[in-house]
Amino acid sequence: MGKRVAVVAVALVVGIFSVAVGTGCGGGDDEATAETLTRAEFVKQANAICKKANYKRRLALYAFFEKHGGIENPDSYEELVNDLYLPEVKDMIDAVAALDPPPGDQAEVDAIMDAFEDGVAALEGEGGEAVEAATKRRYSAAAAPVESQFRAYDKKARAYGLEQCALSKA
């Protein structure tokens, strides 16, 4: 009787394993289908990405200022923008751009991303002049010309509901 129970148990385990493997394999497309987000879901996910990125950027700013002698050190502003600020905000926007916008919102989201790219291009095109012009002022004053390059982006992002993704204070 013990041998018969062992055979049944093995058969049962093999059967369960076969069903589990069978349901997990095949039948699906090779391409993953993206989940269609509603506008509210897109905004919620994008704002969560930006909130996390903003926190990370703030920590990096604190570390930067500690390393460079505080906010009052004007020699570090160009490095701040080129080595910390721009890479961090580009990463943030790339993460948002990786989300699939809701149907019908692609053009509006593209316009937001284009405005961001225009701000980056203007800032980089100035060759650091906006930062250089503010090097004799405190960081908050130095940040104003940098953030001004993103006014169009901020306006479009806020209008869409991406409050956490705006780069300047409201």
DSSP file (Angstrom, degrees, kcal/mol; ACC not computed):
  #  RESIDUE AA STRUCTURE BP1 BP2  ACC     N-H-->O    O-->H-N    N-H-->O    O-->H-N    TCO  KAPPA ALPHA  PHI   PSI    X-CA   Y-CA   Z-CA
    1    1 A M     >        0   0    0      0, 0.0     4,-1.8     0, 0.0     5,-0.2   0.000 360.0 360.0 360.0 -35.3    0.0    0.0    0.0
    2    2 A G  H  >  +     0   0    0      1,-0.2     4,-1.8     2,-0.2     5,-0.1   0.847 360.0  52.1 -65.0 -34.8    2.9    2.4    0.7
    3    3 A K  H  > S+     0   0    0      1,-0.2     4,-2.0     2,-0.2    -1,-0.2   0.882 107.4  52.1 -68.8 -38.0    4.3    1.9   -2.8
    4    4 A R  H  > S+     0   0    0      2,-0.2     4,-2.2     1,-0.2    -2,-0.2   0.896 108.7  50.0 -66.2 -40.7    0.9    2.7   -4.3
    5    5 A V  H  X S+     0   0    0     -4,-1.8     4,-2.6     1,-0.2    -1,-0.2   0.889 109.7  51.8 -63.8 -40.7    0.6    6.0   -2.3
    6    6 A A  H  X S+     0   0    0     -4,-1.8     4,-2.4     2,-0.2    -1,-0.2   0.898 109.8  48.8 -64.5 -40.2    4.1    7.0   -3.4
    7    7 A V  H  X S+     0   0    0     -4,-2.0     4,-2.4     2,-0.2    -2,-0.2   0.913 112.9  47.4 -65.7 -43.0    3.3    6.4   -7.1
    8    8 A V  H  X S+     0   0    0     -4,-2.2     4,-2.5     2,-0.2    -2,-0.2   0.908 112.0  50.5 -64.5 -42.4    0.0    8.4   -6.8
    9    9 A A  H  X S+     0   0    0     -4,-2.6     4,-2.5     2,-0.2    -2,-0.2   0.914 111.6  47.4 -62.8 -43.6    1.9   11.3   -5.0
   10   10 A V  H  X S+     0   0    0     -4,-2.4     4,-2.7     2,-0.2     5,-0.2   0.920 112.7  49.5 -63.3 -42.9    4.6   11.4   -7.7
   11   11 A A  H  X S+     0   0    0     -4,-2.4     4,-2.5     1,-0.2    -2,-0.2   0.892 111.4  49.6 -62.9 -39.7    1.9   11.4  -10.4
   12   12 A L  H  X S+     0   0    0     -4,-2.5     4,-2.6     2,-0.2    -2,-0.2   0.920 111.9  47.0 -65.4 -44.3    0.1   14.2   -8.7
   13   13 A V  H  X S+     0   0    0     -4,-2.5     4,-2.7     2,-0.2    -2,-0.2   0.922 113.4  48.6 -63.3 -44.4    3.2   16.3   -8.3
   14   14 A V  H  X S+     0   0    0     -4,-2.7     4,-2.4     1,-0.2    -2,-0.2   0.906 112.3  49.7 -62.3 -41.1    4.1   15.6  -12.0
   15   15 A G  H  X S+     0   0    0     -4,-2.5     4,-2.3     2,-0.2    -2,-0.2   0.923 112.1  46.2 -63.4 -45.7    0.6   16.6  -13.0
   16   16 A I  H  X S+     0   0    0     -4,-2.6     4,-2.6     1,-0.2    -2,-0.2   0.919 113.0  50.2 -63.6 -43.7    0.6   19.8  -11.0
   17   17 A F  H  X S+     0   0    0     -4,-2.7     4,-2.7     1,-0.2     5,-0.2   0.905 110.2  50.7 -60.5 -41.9    4.0   20.7  -12.4
   18   18 A S  H  X S+     0   0    0     -4,-2.4     4,-2.7     2,-0.2    -1,-0.2   0.903 111.7  46.9 -63.8 -42.3    2.9   20.1  -15.9
   19   19 A V  H  X S+     0   0    0     -4,-2.3     4,-2.3     2,-0.2    -2,-0.2   0.923 113.2  49.0 -65.4 -43.5   -0.2   22.2  -15.5
   20   20 A A  H  X S+     0   0    0     -4,-2.6     4,-1.1     1,-0.2    -2,-0.2   0.922 116.0  42.3 -62.7 -44.7    1.9   25.0  -13.9
   21   21 A V  H  X S+     0   0    0     -4,-2.7     4,-0.9     1,-0.2    -1,-0.2   0.901 113.5  53.4 -68.6 -40.5    4.5   24.9  -16.7
   22   22 A G  H  < S+     0   0    0     -4,-2.7     3,-0.4    -5,-0.2    -2,-0.2   0.870 109.4  46.9 -63.8 -38.3    1.9   24.6  -19.4
   23   23 A T  H  < S+     0   0    0     -4,-2.3    -1,-0.2     1,-0.2    -2,-0.2   0.749 111.9  52.0 -76.4 -21.9   -0.1   27.6  -18.3
   24   24 A G  H  < S+     0   0    0     -4,-1.1     2,-0.3    -5,-0.2    -1,-0.2   0.588 105.1  63.5 -88.6 -10.0    3.1   29.7  -18.0
   25   25 A C  S  < S-     0   0    0     -4,-0.9     0, 0.0    -3,-0.4     0, 0.0  -0.857  93.3  -5.7-119.1 149.3    4.4   29.0  -21.4
   26   26 A G  S    S+     0   0    0     -2,-0.3     3,-0.1     1,-0.1     0, 0.0   0.134  82.5  85.9  68.8 177.5    3.2   29.7  -24.9
   27   27 A G  S    S+     0   0    0      1,-0.2     2,-0.2    -3,-0.0    -1,-0.1   0.232  75.9  98.2  78.1 -15.7    0.0   31.2  -26.0
   28   28 A G  S    S-     0   0    0      1,-0.1    -1,-0.2     2,-0.0     2,-0.1  -0.630  77.4-103.7-104.0 162.9    1.3   34.8  -25.7
   29   29 A D        -     0   0    0     -2,-0.2     4,-0.1     2,-0.2    -1,-0.1  -0.446  23.0-125.3 -77.3 155.9    2.7   37.2  -28.2
   30   30 A D  S    S+     0   0    0     -2,-0.1     2,-0.4     2,-0.1    -1,-0.1   0.819  96.3  71.0 -69.2 -30.0    6.4   37.8  -28.4
   31   31 A E  S    S-     0   0    0      1,-0.0     2,-0.3     0, 0.0    -2,-0.2  -0.726  87.9-125.7 -90.3 134.9    5.7   41.5  -28.0
   32   32 A A        -     0   0    0     -2,-0.4     2,-0.5    -4,-0.1    -2,-0.1  -0.597  22.4-129.4 -76.3 136.8    4.5   42.7  -24.7
   33   33 A T        -     0   0    0     -2,-0.3     2,-0.2    -4,-0.1    -1,-0.0  -0.772  21.8-128.8 -89.9 128.3    1.3   44.7  -24.8
   34   34 A A        -     0   0    0     -2,-0.5     2,-0.4     1,-0.1    -1,-0.0  -0.509  21.1-115.3 -76.8 140.5    1.6   48.0  -23.1
   35   35 A E        -     0   0    0     -2,-0.2     2,-0.6     1,-0.1    65,-0.2  -0.608  28.9-124.1 -74.6 131.2   -1.1   48.8  -20.6
   36   36 A T        -     0   0    0     -2,-0.4     2,-0.3    66,-0.0    -1,-0.1  -0.668  27.9-149.6 -79.4 122.3   -3.1   51.8  -21.7
   37   37 A L        -     0   0    0     -2,-0.6     2,-0.1    63,-0.4    -1,-0.0  -0.675   6.4-131.2 -91.8 144.3   -3.0   54.5  -19.0
   38   38 A T     >  -     0   0    0     -2,-0.3     4,-2.6    64,-0.1     5,-0.2  -0.411  34.7-103.5 -77.6 169.4   -5.8   56.9  -18.4
   39   39 A R  H  > S+     0   0    0      1,-0.2     4,-2.8     2,-0.2     5,-0.2   0.920 124.0  51.2 -61.3 -42.5   -4.8   60.6  -18.1
   40   40 A A  H  > S+     0   0    0      1,-0.2     4,-2.3     2,-0.2    -1,-0.2   0.900 111.6  47.0 -63.1 -40.5   -5.2   60.4  -14.3
   41   41 A E  H  > S+     0   0    0      2,-0.2     4,-2.7     1,-0.2     5,-0.2   0.910 112.8  49.4 -66.8 -42.1   -3.0   57.3  -14.1
   42   42 A F  H  X S+     0   0    0     -4,-2.6     4,-2.9     2,-0.2     5,-0.2   0.941 113.0  46.6 -60.8 -48.3   -0.3   58.8  -16.4
   43   43 A V  H  X S+     0   0    0     -4,-2.8     4,-2.7     1,-0.2     5,-0.2   0.906 113.0  49.9 -61.5 -43.0   -0.3   62.0  -14.3
   44   44 A K  H  X S+     0   0    0     -4,-2.3     4,-1.9    -5,-0.2    -2,-0.2   0.933 114.6  43.2 -63.0 -46.3    0.0   60.0  -11.1
   45   45 A Q  H  X S+     0   0    0     -4,-2.7     4,-2.2     2,-0.2    -2,-0.2   0.914 115.4  48.7 -67.2 -42.5    2.8   57.9  -12.4
   46   46 A A  H  X S+     0   0    0     -4,-2.9     4,-2.6    -5,-0.2     5,-0.2   0.926 111.6  49.1 -64.0 -44.6    4.7   60.8  -13.9
   47   47 A N  H  X S+     0   0    0     -4,-2.7     4,-2.6    -5,-0.2    -1,-0.2   0.866 109.8  52.5 -63.9 -35.3    4.4   62.9  -10.7
   48   48 A A  H  X S+     0   0    0     -4,-1.9     4,-2.1    -5,-0.2    -1,-0.2   0.914 110.1  48.5 -65.4 -42.2    5.6   60.0   -8.7
   49   49 A I  H  X S+     0   0    0     -4,-2.2     4,-2.3     1,-0.2    -2,-0.2   0.938 115.1  44.8 -60.0 -47.7    8.7   59.7  -10.9
   50   50 A C  H  X S+     0   0    0     -4,-2.6     4,-2.9     2,-0.2    -2,-0.2   0.867 109.8  54.2 -68.8 -37.2    9.3   63.4  -10.7
   51   51 A K  H  X S+     0   0    0     -4,-2.6     4,-2.0     2,-0.2    -1,-0.2   0.932 111.5  45.5 -62.0 -44.7    8.8   63.6   -6.9
   52   52 A K  H  X S+     0   0    0     -4,-2.1     4,-2.3     1,-0.2    -2,-0.2   0.912 114.2  48.8 -63.8 -43.0   11.4   60.8   -6.5
   53   53 A A  H  X S+     0   0    0     -4,-2.3     4,-2.6     1,-0.2    -2,-0.2   0.882 109.0  53.0 -65.4 -38.6   13.8   62.5   -8.9
   54   54 A N  H  X S+     0   0    0     -4,-2.9     4,-2.4     2,-0.2    -1,-0.2   0.905 109.7  48.4 -63.2 -41.5   13.3   65.9   -7.1
   55   55 A Y  H  X S+     0   0    0     -4,-2.0     4,-2.3     2,-0.2    -2,-0.2   0.933 112.5  48.3 -62.8 -46.2   14.2   64.3   -3.8
   56   56 A K  H  X S+     0   0    0     -4,-2.3     4,-2.1     1,-0.2    -2,-0.2   0.897 111.9  49.8 -60.9 -41.2   17.3   62.6   -5.3
   57   57 A R  H  X S+     0   0    0     -4,-2.6     4,-2.4     2,-0.2    -1,-0.2   0.889 108.3  52.9 -66.7 -39.4   18.3   65.9   -6.9
   58   58 A R  H  X S+     0   0    0     -4,-2.4     4,-2.5     2,-0.2    -2,-0.2   0.927 109.5  48.5 -61.5 -44.3   17.9   67.8   -3.6
   59   59 A L  H  X S+     0   0    0     -4,-2.3     4,-2.2     1,-0.2    -2,-0.2   0.910 111.6  49.9 -61.8 -41.3   20.2   65.3   -1.9
   60   60 A A  H  X S+     0   0    0     -4,-2.1     4,-2.4     2,-0.2    -1,-0.2   0.878 109.5  52.2 -65.2 -36.9   22.7   65.6   -4.7
   61   61 A L  H  X S+     0   0    0     -4,-2.4     4,-2.9     2,-0.2     5,-0.3   0.927 108.5  50.0 -64.2 -44.7   22.6   69.4   -4.3
   62   62 A Y  H  X S+     0   0    0     -4,-2.5     4,-2.2     1,-0.2    -2,-0.2   0.932 113.0  46.3 -59.5 -44.8   23.2   69.2   -0.6
   63   63 A A  H  X S+     0   0    0     -4,-2.2     4,-2.2     2,-0.2    -1,-0.2   0.893 112.0  52.1 -64.2 -39.5   26.2   67.0   -1.2
   64   64 A F  H  X S+     0   0    0     -4,-2.4     4,-2.1     2,-0.2    -2,-0.2   0.939 111.2  45.6 -61.8 -48.4   27.5   69.3   -4.0
   65   65 A F  H  <>S+     0   0    0     -4,-2.9     5,-4.0     1,-0.2     4,-0.2   0.870 111.4  52.6 -66.2 -35.9   27.3   72.4   -1.8
   66   66 A E  H ><5S+     0   0    0     -4,-2.2     3,-0.8    -5,-0.3    -1,-0.2   0.916 112.3  45.8 -63.6 -41.7   29.0   70.6    1.1
   67   67 A K  H 3<5S+     0   0    0     -4,-2.2    -2,-0.2     1,-0.2    -1,-0.2   0.840 116.6  45.1 -68.6 -34.0   31.8   69.5   -1.2
   68   68 A H  T 3<5S-     0   0    0     -4,-2.1    -1,-0.2    -5,-0.2    -2,-0.2   0.125 122.5 -92.9-104.0  20.5   32.2   73.0   -2.8
   69   69 A G  T < 5S-     0   0    0     -3,-0.8     3,-0.3    -4,-0.2    -3,-0.2   0.747  73.4 -69.5  82.3  22.6   32.0   75.2    0.3
   70   70 A G  S > <S-     0   0    0     -5,-4.0     3,-1.3    -6,-0.2    -4,-0.0  -0.233  71.6 -50.0  93.7-178.9   28.4   76.0    0.5
   71   71 A I  T 3  S+     0   0    0      1,-0.3    68,-0.2    -2,-0.1    -1,-0.2   0.755 123.7  67.2 -66.3 -26.9   25.9   78.0   -1.5
   72   72 A E  T 3  S+     0   0    0     -3,-0.3    -1,-0.3    66,-0.1    -2,-0.1   0.498  71.5 103.1 -77.9  -3.1   28.1   81.1   -1.5
   73   73 A N    X   -     0   0    0     -3,-1.3     3,-1.1     1,-0.2     4,-0.2  -0.690  46.6-177.3 -86.5 100.2   30.8   79.6   -3.7
   74   74 A P  G >  S+     0   0    0      0, 0.0     3,-1.2     0, 0.0     4,-0.4   0.706  71.8  73.3 -72.2 -19.1   30.3   81.1   -7.2
   75   75 A D  G 3  S+     0   0    0      1,-0.2     4,-0.3     2,-0.1     3,-0.2   0.695  94.9  53.4 -67.8 -16.3   33.0   79.1   -8.8
   76   76 A S  G <> S+     0   0    0     -3,-1.1     4,-2.4     1,-0.2    -1,-0.2   0.459  79.3  92.5 -99.8  -0.9   31.0   76.0   -8.7
   77   77 A Y  H <> S+     0   0    0     -3,-1.2     4,-2.3     2,-0.2     5,-0.2   0.897  86.4  48.7 -64.5 -41.8   27.8   77.1  -10.4
   78   78 A E  H  > S+     0   0    0     -4,-0.4     4,-2.7     1,-0.2     5,-0.3   0.922 113.8  47.1 -64.4 -42.3   28.7   76.1  -14.0
   79   79 A E  H  >>S+     0   0    0     -4,-0.3     4,-2.8     1,-0.2     5,-0.6   0.895 109.2  56.5 -62.9 -39.6   29.7   72.7  -12.7
   80   80 A L  I  X>S+     0   0    0     -4,-2.4     5,-3.0     3,-0.2     4,-1.2   0.926 113.4  38.7 -57.4 -47.8   26.5   72.5  -10.8
   81   81 A V  I  <>S+     0   0    0     -4,-2.3     5,-2.8     3,-0.2    -2,-0.2   0.954 123.5  38.1 -70.1 -50.9   24.4   73.1  -13.9
   82   82 A N  I  <5S+     0   0    0     -4,-2.7    -2,-0.2    -5,-0.2    -3,-0.2   0.846 126.9  31.8 -74.2 -34.9   26.4   71.0  -16.3
   83   83 A D  I  <5S+     0   0    0     -4,-2.8    -3,-0.2    -5,-0.3    -1,-0.2   0.666 135.8  12.3-100.2 -18.1   27.4   68.1  -14.1
   84   84 A L  I  X<S+     0   0    0     -4,-1.2     4,-2.1    -5,-0.6     5,-0.2   0.718 122.0  44.8-122.8 -59.0   24.4   67.8  -11.7
   85   85 A Y  I  ><S+     0   0    0     -5,-3.0     4,-2.6     1,-0.2     5,-0.3   0.956 115.7  42.0 -61.9 -57.4   21.3   69.8  -12.7
   86   86 A L  H  ><S+     0   0    0     -5,-2.8     4,-2.4     1,-0.2     5,-0.2   0.927 116.1  47.4 -61.7 -47.5   21.0   69.0  -16.4
   87   87 A P  H  > S+     0   0    0      0, 0.0     4,-2.2     0, 0.0    -1,-0.2   0.912 113.8  49.3 -60.1 -39.3   21.9   65.3  -16.1
   88   88 A E  H  X S+     0   0    0     -4,-2.1     4,-1.9     2,-0.2    -2,-0.2   0.933 113.8  43.4 -66.2 -45.9   19.4   64.9  -13.3
   89   89 A V  H  X S+     0   0    0     -4,-2.6     4,-2.5    -5,-0.2    -1,-0.2   0.851 112.0  54.4 -71.6 -31.2   16.5   66.6  -14.9
   90   90 A K  H  X S+     0   0    0     -4,-2.4     4,-2.6    -5,-0.3    -1,-0.2   0.926 108.6  48.9 -64.2 -42.9   17.2   64.9  -18.2
   91   91 A D  H  X S+     0   0    0     -4,-2.2     4,-2.0    -5,-0.2    -2,-0.2   0.901 111.1  51.0 -61.3 -40.7   17.0   61.5  -16.5
   92   92 A M  H  X S+     0   0    0     -4,-1.9     4,-1.9     1,-0.2    -2,-0.2   0.942 112.4  44.7 -61.6 -48.8   13.8   62.6  -14.8
   93   93 A I  H  X S+     0   0    0     -4,-2.5     4,-3.0     1,-0.2    -2,-0.2   0.875 109.9  55.6 -67.2 -37.0   12.2   63.6  -18.1
   94   94 A D  H  X S+     0   0    0     -4,-2.6     4,-1.2     1,-0.2    -1,-0.2   0.898 107.2  50.7 -60.2 -39.9   13.5   60.4  -19.9
   95   95 A A  H  < S+     0   0    0     -4,-2.0     4,-0.4     2,-0.2    -1,-0.2   0.892 112.7  45.5 -65.8 -39.4   11.7   58.3  -17.2
   96   96 A V  H >< S+     0   0    0     -4,-1.9     3,-1.6     1,-0.2    -2,-0.2   0.910 109.7  54.9 -68.2 -41.9    8.5   60.3  -17.8
   97   97 A A  H 3< S+     0   0    0     -4,-3.0    -1,-0.2     1,-0.3    -2,-0.2   0.744  96.9  66.3 -64.5 -22.3    8.8   60.0  -21.5
   98   98 A A  T 3< S+     0   0    0     -4,-1.2    -1,-0.3    -5,-0.2    -2,-0.2   0.682  84.0  91.9 -73.5 -17.0    9.1   56.2  -21.2
   99   99 A L  S <  S-     0   0    0     -3,-1.6   -57,-0.0    -4,-0.4    -3,-0.0  -0.506  85.1-119.6 -73.5 146.2    5.5   56.1  -20.0
  100  100 A D        -     0   0    0    -65,-0.2   -63,-0.4    -2,-0.2    -2,-0.1  -0.793  30.0-133.2 -87.2 119.0    2.8   55.6  -22.7
  101  101 A P        -     0   0    0      0, 0.0   -64,-0.2     0, 0.0     5,-0.1  -0.262  31.4 -88.7 -67.9 159.9    0.5   58.6  -22.7
  102  102 A P    >   -     0   0    0      0, 0.0     3,-2.3     0, 0.0     4,-0.4  -0.262  56.6 -81.9 -63.8 154.4   -3.2   58.1  -22.8
  103  103 A P  T 3  S+     0   0    0      0, 0.0   -64,-0.1     0, 0.0    -3,-0.0  -0.339 119.9  20.4 -56.6 134.5   -4.9   57.7  -26.2
  104  104 A G  T 3  S+     0   0    0     -3,-0.1     4,-0.2     1,-0.0     3,-0.1   0.281 109.1  80.4  89.4 -11.2   -5.5   61.2  -27.6
  105  105 A D    <>  +     0   0    0     -3,-2.3     4,-2.7     1,-0.1     5,-0.3   0.414  57.7  99.8-105.8   0.3   -2.9   62.9  -25.4
  106  106 A Q  H  > S+     0   0    0     -4,-0.4     4,-2.8     1,-0.2     5,-0.2   0.897  83.4  48.9 -56.0 -45.3    0.2   62.0  -27.4
  107  107 A A  H  > S+     0   0    0      2,-0.2     4,-2.0     1,-0.2    -1,-0.2   0.900 112.8  47.6 -63.9 -40.8    0.5   65.4  -29.1
  108  108 A E  H  > S+     0   0    0      2,-0.2     4,-1.7    -4,-0.2    -2,-0.2   0.912 114.3  46.0 -67.3 -42.4    0.1   67.3  -25.8
  109  109 A V  H  X S+     0   0    0     -4,-2.7     4,-2.4     1,-0.2    -2,-0.2   0.896 111.4  52.9 -67.4 -39.5    2.7   65.1  -24.0
  110  110 A D  H  X S+     0   0    0     -4,-2.8     4,-2.7    -5,-0.3    -2,-0.2   0.892 107.0  52.6 -60.6 -39.4    5.0   65.5  -27.1
  111  111 A A  H  X S+     0   0    0     -4,-2.0     4,-2.1     2,-0.2    -1,-0.2   0.879 108.6  50.4 -64.9 -37.3    4.6   69.3  -26.8
  112  112 A I  H  X S+     0   0    0     -4,-1.7     4,-1.8     2,-0.2    -2,-0.2   0.941 113.0  45.4 -63.8 -47.4    5.6   69.1  -23.1
  113  113 A M  H  X S+     0   0    0     -4,-2.4     4,-2.4     1,-0.2    -2,-0.2   0.877 111.5  52.7 -65.6 -37.8    8.7   67.0  -23.9
  114  114 A D  H  X S+     0   0    0     -4,-2.7     4,-2.4     2,-0.2    -1,-0.2   0.894 107.2  52.2 -63.7 -40.0    9.6   69.3  -26.9
  115  115 A A  H  X S+     0   0    0     -4,-2.1     4,-1.9     2,-0.2    38,-0.4   0.881 109.2  50.5 -64.2 -37.3    9.4   72.4  -24.6
  116  116 A F  H  X S+     0   0    0     -4,-1.8     4,-2.3     2,-0.2    -2,-0.2   0.949 110.3  48.6 -62.9 -48.6   11.8   70.6  -22.2
  117  117 A E  H  X S+     0   0    0     -4,-2.4     4,-2.8     1,-0.2    -2,-0.2   0.869 109.1  54.0 -60.7 -37.3   14.2   69.9  -25.0
  118  118 A D  H  X S+     0   0    0     -4,-2.4     4,-2.5     2,-0.2    -1,-0.2   0.900 108.1  50.2 -62.7 -40.4   14.0   73.5  -26.1
  119  119 A G  H  X S+     0   0    0     -4,-1.9     4,-2.3     2,-0.2    -2,-0.2   0.905 111.7  47.4 -64.1 -42.1   14.9   74.6  -22.6
  120  120 A V  H  X S+     0   0    0     -4,-2.3     4,-3.1     2,-0.2     5,-0.3   0.937 112.6  49.3 -63.5 -46.6   17.9   72.3  -22.5
  121  121 A A  H  X S+     0   0    0     -4,-2.8     4,-2.5     1,-0.2    -2,-0.2   0.898 112.2  48.1 -61.8 -41.1   19.1   73.4  -25.9
  122  122 A A  H  X S+     0   0    0     -4,-2.5     4,-1.3     2,-0.2    -1,-0.2   0.919 114.0  46.5 -65.4 -43.0   18.8   77.1  -25.0
  123  123 A L  H  <>S+     0   0    0     -4,-2.3     5,-0.9     1,-0.2     3,-0.3   0.936 117.4  41.9 -66.1 -46.2   20.7   76.5  -21.7
  124  124 A E  H ><5S+     0   0    0     -4,-3.1     3,-1.3     1,-0.2    -1,-0.2   0.851 111.0  58.0 -69.0 -33.3   23.4   74.5  -23.4
  125  125 A G  H 3<5S+     0   0    0     -4,-2.5    -1,-0.2    -5,-0.3    -2,-0.2   0.756  95.4  63.8 -68.5 -24.8   23.5   76.9  -26.3
  126  126 A E  T ><5S-     0   0    0     -4,-1.3     3,-1.2    -3,-0.3    -1,-0.3   0.596 103.9-131.6 -74.5  -8.5   24.3   79.8  -24.0
  127  127 A G  T < 5 -     0   0    0     -3,-1.3    -3,-0.1     1,-0.3    -2,-0.1   0.839  68.4 -53.7  61.4  32.7   27.5   78.1  -23.1
  128  128 A G  T 3><S+     0   0    0     -5,-0.9     4,-3.4     3,-0.1    -1,-0.3   0.569 101.9 133.0  81.9   7.9   26.9   78.6  -19.5
  129  129 A E  H <> S+     0   0    0     -3,-1.2     4,-2.8     1,-0.2     5,-0.2   0.882  70.1  54.4 -61.2 -38.1   26.3   82.4  -19.8
  130  130 A A  H  > S+     0   0    0     -7,-0.2     4,-0.6     1,-0.2    -1,-0.2   0.907 115.5  39.6 -62.1 -39.7   23.1   82.3  -17.7
  131  131 A V  H >4 S+     0   0    0      2,-0.2     3,-0.9     1,-0.2     4,-0.2   0.920 114.5  52.4 -74.0 -44.6   25.1   80.6  -14.9
  132  132 A E  H >< S+     0   0    0     -4,-3.4     3,-1.4     1,-0.3     4,-0.2   0.879 104.9  56.4 -59.9 -38.9   28.2   82.7  -15.4
  133  133 A A  H 3< S+     0   0    0     -4,-2.8     3,-0.3     1,-0.3    -1,-0.3   0.764 111.8  43.7 -64.7 -23.7   26.1   85.9  -15.2
  134  134 A A  T X< S+     0   0    0     -3,-0.9     3,-2.0    -4,-0.6    -1,-0.3   0.283  79.3 107.1-104.3  10.3   24.8   84.8  -11.8
  135  135 A T  T <  S+     0   0    0     -3,-1.4    -1,-0.2     1,-0.3    -2,-0.1   0.680  75.6  57.0 -67.9 -16.1   28.1   83.6  -10.3
  136  136 A K  T 3  S+     0   0    0     -3,-0.3    -1,-0.3    -4,-0.2     2,-0.2   0.400 101.8  71.3 -93.5   4.3   28.4   86.5   -8.0
  137  137 A R  S <  S-     0   0    0     -3,-2.0    -3,-0.0     1,-0.2     5,-0.0  -0.646  93.9 -83.3-113.4 171.8   25.0   85.8   -6.4
  138  138 A R     >  -     0   0    0     -2,-0.2     4,-2.3     1,-0.1     3,-0.4  -0.202  49.1 -99.4 -66.0 165.5   23.6   83.1   -4.1
  139  139 A Y  H  > S+     0   0    0      1,-0.2     4,-2.8     2,-0.2     5,-0.2   0.894 122.2  56.4 -55.6 -44.5   22.5   79.8   -5.6
  140  140 A S  H  > S+     0   0    0      1,-0.2     4,-0.9     2,-0.2    -1,-0.2   0.882 111.6  43.6 -59.7 -37.2   18.8   80.8   -5.6
  141  141 A A  H  4 S+     0   0    0     -3,-0.4    -1,-0.2     1,-0.2    -2,-0.2   0.857 113.6  51.4 -73.4 -34.9   19.7   83.8   -7.7
  142  142 A A  H  X S+     0   0    0     -4,-2.3     4,-0.8     1,-0.2    -2,-0.2   0.832 106.3  55.2 -69.3 -31.5   21.9   81.8   -9.9
  143  143 A A  H  X S+     0   0    0     -4,-2.8     4,-3.3    -5,-0.2     5,-0.3   0.786  91.2  75.1 -72.8 -26.7   19.2   79.2  -10.4
  144  144 A A  H  X S+     0   0    0     -4,-0.9     4,-2.0     1,-0.2    -1,-0.2   0.914  97.3  43.4 -56.7 -49.1   16.7   81.8  -11.7
  145  145 A P  H  > S+     0   0    0      0, 0.0     4,-0.6     0, 0.0    -1,-0.2   0.860 115.7  50.6 -65.8 -31.1   18.3   82.2  -15.2
  146  146 A V  H >< S+     0   0    0     -4,-0.8     3,-1.1     1,-0.2     4,-0.2   0.956 113.1  44.0 -67.7 -50.0   18.7   78.5  -15.5
  147  147 A E  H >< S+     0   0    0     -4,-3.3     3,-1.9     1,-0.2    -1,-0.2   0.782 101.2  69.9 -67.2 -26.4   15.1   77.8  -14.5
  148  148 A S  H >< S+     0   0    0     -4,-2.0     3,-1.3    -5,-0.3     4,-0.3   0.778  88.1  65.4 -63.1 -24.4   13.9   80.6  -16.8
  149  149 A Q  T << S+     0   0    0     -3,-1.1    -1,-0.3    -4,-0.6     4,-0.2   0.689 102.3  49.5 -68.4 -16.2   14.9   78.4  -19.8
  150  150 A F  T <> S+     0   0    0     -3,-1.9     4,-3.1    -4,-0.2    -1,-0.3   0.155  74.2 109.8-109.7  18.3   12.2   76.0  -18.8
  151  151 A R  H <> S+     0   0    0     -3,-1.3     4,-2.6     2,-0.2     5,-0.2   0.920  81.5  47.2 -61.0 -44.9    9.3   78.4  -18.4
  152  152 A A  H  > S+     0   0    0     -4,-0.3     4,-2.1     2,-0.2    -1,-0.2   0.918 114.6  47.7 -64.0 -41.9    7.4   77.1  -21.4
  153  153 A Y  H  > S+     0   0    0    -38,-0.4     4,-3.2    -4,-0.2     5,-0.2   0.950 111.9  49.5 -61.2 -49.4    8.0   73.5  -20.3
  154  154 A D  H  X S+     0   0    0     -4,-3.1     4,-2.8     1,-0.2     5,-0.3   0.909 110.2  50.9 -57.5 -43.9    6.8   74.3  -16.7
  155  155 A K  H  X S+     0   0    0     -4,-2.6     4,-2.1    -5,-0.2    -1,-0.2   0.924 114.9  42.2 -61.6 -45.5    3.7   76.0  -18.0
  156  156 A K  H  X S+     0   0    0     -4,-2.1     4,-1.6     2,-0.2    -2,-0.2   0.899 114.4  51.1 -69.5 -40.8    2.8   73.1  -20.2
  157  157 A A  H  X>S+     0   0    0     -4,-3.2     5,-3.0     1,-0.2     4,-0.8   0.934 112.8  45.5 -62.8 -45.7    3.7   70.5  -17.6
  158  158 A R  H ><5S+     0   0    0     -4,-2.8     3,-0.7    -5,-0.2    -1,-0.2   0.899 109.0  55.5 -64.8 -40.6    1.5   72.2  -14.9
  159  159 A A  H 3<5S+     0   0    0     -4,-2.1    -1,-0.2    -5,-0.3    -2,-0.2   0.839 109.2  48.1 -61.5 -32.0   -1.4   72.7  -17.3
  160  160 A Y  H 3<5S-     0   0    0     -4,-1.6    -1,-0.3    -3,-0.2    -2,-0.2   0.656 126.2-101.8 -81.6 -16.7   -1.3   68.9  -17.9
  161  161 A G  T <<5S+     0   0    0     -4,-0.8     2,-1.4    -3,-0.7     3,-0.3   0.490  81.1 131.7 108.5   7.1   -1.2   68.2  -14.2
  162  162 A L    >>< +     0   0    0     -5,-3.0     3,-0.8     1,-0.2     4,-0.7  -0.429  17.7 151.9 -91.4  62.0    2.5   67.4  -13.9
  163  163 A E  G >4 S+     0   0    0     -2,-1.4     3,-0.9     1,-0.3    -1,-0.2   0.882  70.6  51.5 -59.5 -42.4    3.1   69.7  -10.9
  164  164 A Q  G 34 S+     0   0    0     -3,-0.3    -1,-0.3     1,-0.2  -110,-0.1   0.698 105.8  57.7 -70.5 -18.3    6.0   67.6   -9.5
  165  165 A C  G <4 S+     0   0    0     -3,-0.8    -1,-0.2    -8,-0.1    -2,-0.2   0.597  79.2 106.3 -90.3 -12.5    7.7   67.6  -12.9
  166  166 A A    <<  -     0   0    0     -3,-0.9     4,-0.1    -4,-0.7   -15,-0.1  -0.410  62.1-148.5 -66.6 144.8    7.9   71.4  -13.1
  167  167 A L  S    S+     0   0    0    -17,-0.3     2,-0.3   -20,-0.1    -1,-0.1   0.548  73.7  50.8 -96.8  -8.9   11.4   72.7  -12.6
  168  168 A S  S    S-     0   0    0    -18,-0.1     2,-0.1   -21,-0.1    -2,-0.0  -0.847  94.0 -91.2-124.5 163.8   10.6   76.1  -11.0
  169  169 A K              0   0    0     -2,-0.3    -2,-0.1     1,-0.1    -1,-0.0  -0.436 360.0 360.0 -71.0 147.7    8.4   77.1   -8.1
  170  170 A A              0   0    0     -2,-0.1    -1,-0.1    -4,-0.1    -7,-0.0   0.476 360.0 360.0 -69.5 360.0    4.9   78.0   -9.1
